[in-house]
């Protein structure tokens, strides 16, 4: 059974998150995107967990659906925690995604955190002053079926491998519990091939989720599972590396679009590739401050091997990237349908014209993922403006132009290469999905 999953999102109770991130809206947009299983997000927040308990009912073991609704979107209990602490006289900032097998387990975890004096009301992604190792021990002591996945593992500021975390390995971060960390999340600034280069990830799964802060951003990255049954145990087994339940592939945001792909300093508009950073250093030549070290620099610093990749094109014209040895799930990279439409008709992605065309395409072909990956181009061509059809073909084949992001500045994507004066609209990365 194939399950398209986006298991890292946020509710309206997290900072900088849209007020539209309510349970019914999340379920509705998940269906538009083509997502079968979506994370609840933020179950540590007292108000949000009450809403979840009031709105959802268990449909399968550890899997939930809306009460009194025909929408068949399923939910898995997930949340994100921000750990900020000092270890070995260094400031550490690590974000973790936690999966829980039941509401009962969630209640126990929340109760324990409150008893320990943690403020869960302040944010849907609470800040907790505890080491990653000790927090993991707390979670596993309550329910060993929980899963802990380092979130957006390469982001400089709040992640396991980030340049500001001062951790160079899962072992260094989680100590004796490292063998219970079965997977890491790519985040928007890395893709699976970058993670394949890290030795300690050879026996761990690579997952990709959206970290969505608004409904439109759901599904900008997804992981596709092939499981015996749709339940929590099967998803857990797939992430742990079971042969009968597994990850078949992921759909990826172009890592160059992420805000921290290259090294740089946005205030001074300095951006370096890894090669340039090695040559020129990581001190800003304009202001003299240290540059924010990008994800590619960190990958090169921590990698032990170059991994050979190859690509092939499926019958829909979608380019799939694979490890040459065939030992890891492949992945495809794409641009949001909103972005494709916006650039094709030369208007902003938030316009009414884009929204209307988006809804028309979803009505015709069922979901965004169907439009982008699973519909014959000939069928699209019969129903869609030729410019949009051409854009979908170019995105499927990877025939696009990208300017990498750096130091908090999103990268830019252009489907049509050319002078900026001729193509005056570029995809608004802040509105992707």
Secondary structure as the mmCIF struct_conf table of DSSP 4:
data_model
#
loop_
_struct_conf.conf_type_id
_struct_conf.id
_struct_conf.beg_label_comp_id
_struct_conf.beg_label_asym_id
_struct_conf.beg_label_seq_id
_struct_conf.end_label_comp_id
_struct_conf.end_label_asym_id
_struct_conf.end_label_seq_id
STRN STRN1 UNK A 2 UNK A 6
STRN STRN2 UNK A 9 UNK A 9
TURN_TY1_P TURN_TY1_P1 UNK A 12 UNK A 13
BEND BEND1 UNK A 14 UNK A 14
TURN_TY1_P TURN_TY1_P2 UNK A 15 UNK A 16
TURN_TY1_P TURN_TY1_P3 UNK A 19 UNK A 20
HELX_RH_AL_P HELX_RH_AL_P1 UNK A 23 UNK A 33
TURN_TY1_P TURN_TY1_P4 UNK A 34 UNK A 34
BEND BEND2 UNK A 36 UNK A 36
STRN STRN3 UNK A 37 UNK A 39
TURN_TY1_P TURN_TY1_P5 UNK A 43 UNK A 44
BEND BEND3 UNK A 45 UNK A 45
HELX_RH_AL_P HELX_RH_AL_P2 UNK A 46 UNK A 55
STRN STRN4 UNK A 56 UNK A 60
TURN_TY1_P TURN_TY1_P6 UNK A 61 UNK A 62
STRN STRN5 UNK A 63 UNK A 66
TURN_TY1_P TURN_TY1_P7 UNK A 67 UNK A 68
BEND BEND4 UNK A 70 UNK A 70
STRN STRN6 UNK A 74 UNK A 87
TURN_TY1_P TURN_TY1_P8 UNK A 88 UNK A 89
STRN STRN7 UNK A 90 UNK A 100
BEND BEND5 UNK A 101 UNK A 101
HELX_RH_AL_P HELX_RH_AL_P3 UNK A 103 UNK A 115
TURN_TY1_P TURN_TY1_P9 UNK A 116 UNK A 117
BEND BEND6 UNK A 121 UNK A 122
BEND BEND7 UNK A 124 UNK A 125
STRN STRN8 UNK A 127 UNK A 128
BEND BEND8 UNK A 130 UNK A 130
HELX_RH_AL_P HELX_RH_AL_P4 UNK A 132 UNK A 142
TURN_TY1_P TURN_TY1_P10 UNK A 144 UNK A 145
STRN STRN9 UNK A 147 UNK A 150
BEND BEND9 UNK A 151 UNK A 152
TURN_TY1_P TURN_TY1_P11 UNK A 153 UNK A 154
BEND BEND10 UNK A 156 UNK A 161
TURN_TY1_P TURN_TY1_P12 UNK A 163 UNK A 165
BEND BEND11 UNK A 169 UNK A 169
HELX_RH_AL_P HELX_RH_AL_P5 UNK A 170 UNK A 174
HELX_RH_3T_P HELX_RH_3T_P1 UNK A 175 UNK A 180
STRN STRN10 UNK A 183 UNK A 185
TURN_TY1_P TURN_TY1_P13 UNK A 188 UNK A 189
HELX_RH_AL_P HELX_RH_AL_P6 UNK A 192 UNK A 196
TURN_TY1_P TURN_TY1_P14 UNK A 197 UNK A 197
HELX_RH_3T_P HELX_RH_3T_P2 UNK A 199 UNK A 201
TURN_TY1_P TURN_TY1_P15 UNK A 202 UNK A 203
BEND BEND12 UNK A 204 UNK A 204
STRN STRN11 UNK A 205 UNK A 207
STRN STRN12 UNK A 212 UNK A 212
BEND BEND13 UNK A 213 UNK A 214
HELX_RH_3T_P HELX_RH_3T_P3 UNK A 215 UNK A 217
TURN_TY1_P TURN_TY1_P16 UNK A 218 UNK A 219
BEND BEND14 UNK A 220 UNK A 221
STRN STRN13 UNK A 222 UNK A 226
BEND BEND15 UNK A 228 UNK A 231
HELX_RH_AL_P HELX_RH_AL_P7 UNK A 232 UNK A 240
TURN_TY1_P TURN_TY1_P17 UNK A 241 UNK A 241
BEND BEND16 UNK A 243 UNK A 245
STRN STRN14 UNK A 246 UNK A 252
HELX_RH_3T_P HELX_RH_3T_P4 UNK A 255 UNK A 257
BEND BEND17 UNK A 258 UNK A 258
TURN_TY1_P TURN_TY1_P18 UNK A 259 UNK A 260
BEND BEND18 UNK A 261 UNK A 261
STRN STRN15 UNK A 262 UNK A 262
STRN STRN16 UNK A 263 UNK A 265
HELX_RH_3T_P HELX_RH_3T_P5 UNK A 266 UNK A 268
TURN_TY1_P TURN_TY1_P19 UNK A 269 UNK A 269
STRN STRN17 UNK A 270 UNK A 272
HELX_RH_AL_P HELX_RH_AL_P8 UNK A 274 UNK A 280
BEND BEND19 UNK A 282 UNK A 282
STRN STRN18 UNK A 283 UNK A 283
TURN_TY1_P TURN_TY1_P20 UNK A 285 UNK A 287
HELX_LH_PP_P HELX_LH_PP_P1 UNK A 289 UNK A 289
STRN STRN19 UNK A 290 UNK A 290
HELX_LH_PP_P HELX_LH_PP_P2 UNK A 291 UNK A 291
STRN STRN20 UNK A 292 UNK A 292
HELX_RH_AL_P HELX_RH_AL_P9 UNK A 295 UNK A 302
STRN STRN21 UNK A 309 UNK A 313
TURN_TY1_P TURN_TY1_P21 UNK A 315 UNK A 316
BEND BEND20 UNK A 317 UNK A 317
STRN STRN22 UNK A 319 UNK A 323
TURN_TY1_P TURN_TY1_P22 UNK A 324 UNK A 325
BEND BEND21 UNK A 326 UNK A 326
BEND BEND22 UNK A 328 UNK A 328
STRN STRN23 UNK A 330 UNK A 333
HELX_RH_AL_P HELX_RH_AL_P10 UNK A 337 UNK A 345
TURN_TY1_P TURN_TY1_P23 UNK A 346 UNK A 346
BEND BEND23 UNK A 347 UNK A 347
TURN_TY1_P TURN_TY1_P24 UNK A 349 UNK A 350
BEND BEND24 UNK A 351 UNK A 351
HELX_RH_AL_P HELX_RH_AL_P11 UNK A 352 UNK A 365
BEND BEND25 UNK A 366 UNK A 367
HELX_RH_AL_P HELX_RH_AL_P12 UNK A 368 UNK A 369
HELX_RH_PI_P HELX_RH_PI_P1 UNK A 370 UNK A 374
BEND BEND26 UNK A 375 UNK A 375
HELX_RH_AL_P HELX_RH_AL_P13 UNK A 377 UNK A 383
BEND BEND27 UNK A 384 UNK A 384
HELX_RH_AL_P HELX_RH_AL_P14 UNK A 386 UNK A 397
TURN_TY1_P TURN_TY1_P25 UNK A 398 UNK A 398
STRN STRN24 UNK A 401 UNK A 403
STRN STRN25 UNK A 406 UNK A 406
TURN_TY1_P TURN_TY1_P26 UNK A 407 UNK A 408
STRN STRN26 UNK A 409 UNK A 409
HELX_LH_PP_P HELX_LH_PP_P3 UNK A 410 UNK A 411
STRN STRN27 UNK A 412 UNK A 414
BEND BEND28 UNK A 415 UNK A 416
BEND BEND29 UNK A 418 UNK A 418
TURN_TY1_P TURN_TY1_P27 UNK A 420 UNK A 422
HELX_RH_3T_P HELX_RH_3T_P6 UNK A 429 UNK A 431
#
